[in-house]
Amino acid sequence: MSSDKPLGFQWQFAAGAIAGVSEILVMYPLDVVKSRLQLQSGKATGADAYTGMVDCFQKIVRNEGFSRLYRGITAPILMEAPKRATKFAANDEWGKIYRKAFGAEKMTQPLSILTGATAGATESFVVVPFELVKLRLQSKESAGQYKGALDVVSKVIKNEGVLALYNGLESTMWRHILWNAGYFGCIFQVRGLLPKAETKSSQISNDIIAGTIGGTVGTILNTPMDVVKSRIQNTPKVPGQIPKYNWAWPACGTVIKEEGFGALYKGFLPKVLRLGPGGGILLGTFIYF
């Protein structure tokens, strides 16, 4: 993100926070559906098994109530402000570092990808505990064990140890590296292809288009890592036992072996419906503020 007079860090942070909360309030039910589909193994059968996005949505509402689609929203709302703020602020700061390091006056496509990937790695350290809490509350199997976000934190620390809050850090880092690289790399490319914006409203429109395309490409790239991250974080740590899903790339191999390559894209439709338009909302809101 660059301009003739770039925003100060505090304004980058505030704009990213507002953009993130705006996006999650609109798109959160899709995230719940996405998580349910990702956590369902290929062997799931019976009346309660989900056959797809619409079926999952209907069964959650019918069997658990509409409010279940917002179960655990406290954690992501608390997470989204620092997460999205960190995303844009880190992208801006890393962009300055890389432009200086490579002697580039302006951003280029390769630098945009490198900057986005590094910002994604930075962002992952902020979001992992929030993601774990959110996922435990979204899961059909484990949600009944917890009363709310603070109860998840308390029980995870008590039963699994404080470091368990960072369970899935590696897979989360890969997920954010891939999404941010695709997102910010596409934004740079698409902005260059669109007609030059002459007004503030046309600039926002262009950025919504660029952000939507970027969000879609980022989702295509990172969905496999999101699937294994969900399974890693939903598996409680037991002393003396090696979890079935532990490290990102071996977990991908386990999923492919047991369920086929397509299983790495479980939950893709609700995920892309959220993060495609969500990427546009995110960028458009950020630019507006």
N, C-alpha and C positions, 0 to 999 in steps of 0.2 A: 504494500500500500504506500503510495508516494504521491506527493503534490509539491507545488512550489513552496508552500508554507505548511509543512506537516503539523498535525496536532501534537500537543505536548503529551507526554506519557499518561498523565492523569486523565486527559480527555479521551485518549485511546482506550484506557481501561474502562471509563464510565460508558462510552459508546458501545463497547463490546459487551458489557454487562446488560445494558438495556436491550441490545439486539438478541442476546442469548435467552433472556427471560421471555421476550416476545415470541420467539420461535417455539420454545418448549410449551408454553400455555396453549398454543394452537395444535401442536403435533404430538403431545405426549401419549394419547391412547394408541397411536401407531407403534410407539416404542414398547408398550406393554405387550401388544400382539406379536411384535417382532421377537421379543425375548421368549415368549411362550413357545413359539415355533422353533427357535434355535435350541431350546432346552429339551425339546421332544426328540427322543432317539428314534431311529428308523424302525425299531421294534414295537413302537407304541400302537396299540390296537384298542378296539372297544368303542363304546358310545362316547366316551370322553376324549378320545384322540382327535387331534385337529387335522383336517384334510387340506387346509389352506387358510389364507388371511381372513376371508369373509366368514368361513366356518368357525374359526377361532374367535373372531369378534362376537359372533352370535352366541356361541356357547359360554363365553365369559359373561355376557349380559344376562343370558337366560339362567345360567346355573349359579352365578356368583353376584349378580347385580351390576348395574351400570357403573356404580361408584368404584368397582374393582378396576376399571380402566384408568383410574387415577390413583390407584394404590401405590404408595411410595413416592408420590410426586414431591414431597418435601425435600427428599435427598437431591433429586436433580435440580430443583429450583435453587437450593443452596449451592449446588455445584455449578450450575450454568453461568452464574454471574462471574465467578473467578475463572471458569473454564473458557468461556467465550472471550472474556476480557484478556486473559492470558494469550489466547489464540491470536488475536489481532495485535496486541501490544508486542508479543514475542515475534510475530511475523515482521512487524515494522522495525523492531530493534535488530533482529538478525539480518534483515535486508540491508540495513545501514552497515553492519559489520562485514557482510559479504561483498557489498559494493566497494567498500574501502579495501578489503583484502585482495580483490581481483582487479582493482583499479577501474571499475565500471562507473560511469557517470549516471546511467539509468539502469533500471531493472531489465533483464533479458529473460527469455523463456527458461533456460537452464538455471539461472539464479533464482527465479520464482519457484521452481520445483525444489531446489536445494533449501531455500529459505522456508518454504512451507513444511518440508519434511522436518527440519530442525525445530521449527515452532511446534510441530506436532509432538516431537519427543519431549520438549519442554512442558507442553500442556499435559502430557500423560501423568507426570508426577503429581499434578494438582488433582486430577479427577479420579484416580484409582480407588481410594476409600469410598467416595461417593457412589461410584459405579457398583462396588460390591454391595453396599447397603441397598441401593435401588434394586439390584438384581435379586437379592434374597427376598425382598418384599414383593417383587413381581412374580416370582416363581410360584406355580400352583402347589408344588410339593412342600416348599419350606415356608411359605407366607404365614401359615397358621402358627408357626413357632415364635413369631415376633409380633409385638404390639405396635411397633412403629420404628422409626429410624434410630432413635436413641437406644431402644431395646436391642436392635441389631448390633449396634456398636458395642454395647455392654456385654452381650452374650458371646460375640465373636472374640473379644478380648479375653473374657473369662474362660471360654472353652477351647480356644484355638491359639491364643496369644496375640499380643498387640501387632506383631509383624504380619499376622493374617489379614489385617486390613489392607495390606499391599499385595495380597494374593492376586496374581494375574497381571502384575506390573509389566512383565516382558511382552505379553500378548497385547496389552493395552497400548504399549509404546509402539509396537508394529502397526496396530490399528490406526493410531493417530498419525504416524509417519506417512502411511500410505494415503489416508484420507486427505490430509493437509497438502501433501505433494500434488495429488490430483486436483484438489479444490483450487488452491492458489495458482497452480500452473495453468489450469483451464481459464481461470478468471483473466489472467494476463493475456492469453491467446484470444479469447472470445472478445474482450474489450477492443483488441486491435482490429477485429473483423467487423464489429458493429459500426454503424454511422456515428460520426462524432457528435457527442451531446452538446447542444447549444443552450439548454436550460437545465435548471436543477431537477425538474421533473423527468426530463429525458435522460439525465444522468442516472437517476434512481431506477428508471425503467431498464436502462442498459445493464445496470449492476444487478438487478433482479434476474434478468436473463442470464448474465454471466454466472451469477451465483447458483442458479438452478442447474445449469449445465455442469458447473464445477462440482456441485453437490452430488449429481448423478454419477459422474466419472469417479469421484472419490469413493462413492458407495460400491461401485463395481470392483474397485481395487481392494477395498478393505473388508468386505463382508466375510471372507473366510476367517480372517483374524478376529472378527467380532463374534463369530460362532464359537470358536474355541475359547475366546475370552469368557463368554457367558458360561460355558461349561466348567472352565477352571474356577471361576469365582463362585459358582453355585455348589462346589464340592467342598464340604468342610474338611479342614486339615485334621488328620488323626495321627497322633504320635506313633512312629514306627511303621507307618504305612505310606507307600508311594501312591499318590493319586493316579487314577486312570488318565486324567487330563492334567498335565503338569506344565510342560513347556510348549510354546506356541507351535513350532514346526512339527515336532513329534506328535502333538495332538492333532494337527491337520492330517498326518499320516494315519492315525488311528481312526479318525472319522471316515477317511476315504476307504480304508480297508474294510471297515464294518458296515458302512452305509452307502458308499459310492461317492464319487466326486461331487455330485449334485447336492449332497448334504451340506457341503461347505457354503452353500448359498441358501440355506434355510432361513426364512424370514426376510428374504431379499425384497419382496414386493412392498410390505409395509415399511421396511427400512428406506427404500429408495423413494417411496411416496412421502416419507417424512423429510429425508435429508436432501432430496432434490429440490422441491419447493422450499424446504426449510433453509437450504443454502442460499436461495434467493431472498427469502425474508430476512435472513441473518445479514447478508451483505447490504440489502436495500435499507434496512433499519440502521445499520452502522453508518452508512454514508449520509443518511438523513440527519442523524444526530451529530 
